[in-house]
Amino acid sequence: VLLGTFTVLLLLHVWIILRPLHKPDLPVWFTHIMLPTLGVIIPMALALLPRPYHPPHYVPANTGVLLFDIVECILIGVALSAPFLLTTHLFARFKPELSFLGMSAVAGGLVSSIGLQLLCPKESPTHLLFGHSIVGILLFAGLWFINQKKQRSKPA
């Protein structure tokens, strides 16, 4: 159910990001507000749900240093989503505006959530909340910062 939810949200984001230009625009409330919000809130909500099973590679919650594990999963999540972000920017046919950056960052966060769910043995809700589901927000902040730097460096 968890991977299915992430996959459906991801496919919806990719469909909108790569939508042909000749099609009529989707409503702004859907593309700029609802989808990015769902792409952030649903992984966070799913991180707080109790796990119905433990995978074979399960590691109990309080082993190791929590901050180190969180940073490690964030870095792995960013590395997992980097090829996706590069691909969406290469295939996008419109200007990389803030809403597009938000959509691709959230979709990249969903890609990393799927990958981390399959790779990471930690099942602690704190770890899942701060190590897995926060990647989309961090990607958006990074892309926004890069976009701001590009805007400032352009001559008027």
C-alpha positions as CSV (number, residue, x, y, z in Angstrom):
1,V,0.0,0.0,0.0
2,L,2.8,2.4,0.9
3,L,4.8,1.9,-2.3
4,G,1.5,2.0,-4.3
5,T,0.6,5.3,-2.8
6,F,4.0,6.8,-3.6
7,T,3.9,5.4,-7.1
8,V,0.4,6.8,-7.9
9,L,1.4,10.3,-6.6
10,L,4.7,10.1,-8.6
11,L,3.0,9.1,-11.8
12,L,0.5,12.0,-11.4
13,H,3.3,14.4,-10.9
14,V,5.2,13.1,-13.9
15,W,2.1,13.2,-16.1
16,I,1.7,16.9,-15.3
17,I,5.4,17.8,-15.6
18,L,5.6,16.2,-19.0
19,R,2.2,17.2,-20.3
20,P,2.2,18.3,-23.9
21,L,1.9,22.0,-24.6
22,H,-1.0,21.7,-27.0
23,K,-3.3,20.4,-24.2
24,P,-5.3,23.0,-22.3
25,D,-3.7,24.1,-19.0
26,L,-4.8,22.3,-15.8
27,P,-6.4,24.5,-13.1
28,V,-3.8,26.4,-11.1
29,W,-5.2,25.2,-7.7
30,F,-4.5,21.6,-8.8
31,T,-1.0,21.9,-10.2
32,H,0.4,24.6,-8.0
33,I,-1.3,23.9,-4.6
34,M,-3.0,20.6,-4.3
35,L,-0.5,18.2,-5.9
36,P,2.7,19.6,-4.2
37,T,0.8,19.7,-0.9
38,L,-0.3,16.0,-1.3
39,G,3.2,15.0,-2.4
40,V,4.6,16.4,0.9
41,I,1.7,15.6,3.4
42,I,1.0,12.0,2.3
43,P,4.6,10.7,2.8
44,M,4.7,12.5,6.2
45,A,1.4,11.0,7.2
46,L,2.5,7.5,6.1
47,A,5.7,7.8,8.0
48,L,3.7,8.2,11.2
49,L,1.5,5.2,10.7
50,P,2.5,2.0,12.5
51,R,4.1,-0.7,10.3
52,P,1.9,-3.8,9.8
53,Y,5.0,-5.9,9.2
54,H,8.7,-5.8,9.6
55,P,10.8,-6.4,6.5
56,P,13.5,-9.2,6.7
57,H,16.2,-6.5,7.0
58,Y,14.4,-4.7,9.8
59,V,16.5,-2.8,12.4
60,P,14.9,-1.8,15.7
61,A,14.2,1.9,16.3
62,N,16.8,2.9,18.8
63,T,20.0,1.6,17.4
64,G,22.8,3.9,16.3
65,V,22.9,7.6,16.2
66,L,19.5,9.0,15.0
67,L,21.0,12.2,13.5
68,F,23.6,10.3,11.5
69,D,21.0,7.9,10.2
70,I,18.7,10.7,9.2
71,V,21.5,12.6,7.3
72,E,22.6,9.4,5.7
73,C,19.1,8.7,4.4
74,I,18.6,12.3,3.2
75,L,21.9,12.1,1.2
76,I,20.8,8.8,-0.3
77,G,17.4,10.2,-1.1
78,V,18.9,13.2,-2.9
79,A,21.2,10.9,-4.8
80,L,18.2,8.7,-5.8
81,S,16.2,11.7,-7.0
82,A,19.0,13.5,-8.8
83,P,18.6,11.5,-12.1
84,F,14.9,12.0,-12.0
85,L,15.3,15.8,-11.5
86,L,17.8,15.9,-14.4
87,T,15.4,14.0,-16.6
88,T,12.4,16.1,-15.9
89,H,14.4,19.3,-16.6
90,L,15.7,17.9,-19.9
91,F,12.2,16.8,-21.1
92,A,10.2,19.8,-19.8
93,R,9.1,22.0,-22.6
94,F,8.3,25.1,-20.6
95,K,10.2,27.7,-18.6
96,P,11.5,26.4,-15.2
97,E,9.3,28.6,-13.1
98,L,8.8,28.2,-9.4
99,S,5.7,26.0,-9.7
100,F,7.6,23.6,-12.0
101,L,10.5,23.5,-9.6
102,G,8.1,22.7,-6.8
103,M,6.4,19.9,-8.8
104,S,9.7,18.3,-9.8
105,A,11.1,18.6,-6.3
106,V,8.1,17.0,-4.8
107,A,8.2,14.3,-7.5
108,G,11.9,13.8,-6.8
109,G,11.1,13.5,-3.1
110,L,8.5,10.8,-4.0
111,V,11.2,8.9,-6.1
112,S,13.5,9.0,-3.1
113,S,10.7,7.9,-0.7
114,I,10.1,4.8,-2.9
115,G,13.8,4.1,-3.1
116,L,14.4,4.6,0.6
117,Q,11.4,2.5,1.5
118,L,13.0,-0.4,-0.4
119,L,16.6,0.2,0.8
120,C,16.4,1.5,4.4
121,P,16.1,-1.1,7.2
122,K,15.0,1.5,9.8
123,E,11.3,1.6,10.6
124,S,11.3,4.3,13.4
125,P,8.5,6.9,12.7
126,T,11.0,9.7,13.7
127,H,13.5,8.4,11.2
128,L,10.9,8.0,8.4
129,L,9.5,11.4,9.1
130,F,12.8,13.4,9.2
131,G,15.0,11.1,7.1
132,H,12.7,10.0,4.3
133,S,9.7,12.3,3.8
134,I,11.6,15.6,4.2
135,V,13.7,15.0,1.0
136,G,11.1,16.7,-1.3
137,I,11.1,19.8,0.9
138,L,14.9,20.0,0.9
139,L,15.0,19.5,-2.9
140,F,12.5,22.3,-3.3
141,A,14.6,24.6,-1.1
142,G,17.7,23.7,-3.0
143,L,16.1,24.2,-6.4
144,W,14.5,27.5,-5.3
145,F,17.9,28.7,-4.1
146,I,19.6,27.8,-7.4
147,N,16.8,29.5,-9.3
148,Q,17.2,32.7,-7.2
149,K,20.9,32.7,-7.9
150,K,20.3,32.4,-11.6
151,Q,17.7,35.2,-11.6
152,R,20.2,37.5,-9.8
153,S,23.0,36.7,-12.1
154,K,21.0,37.5,-15.3
155,P,21.6,41.0,-16.7
156,A,18.6,43.3,-16.8
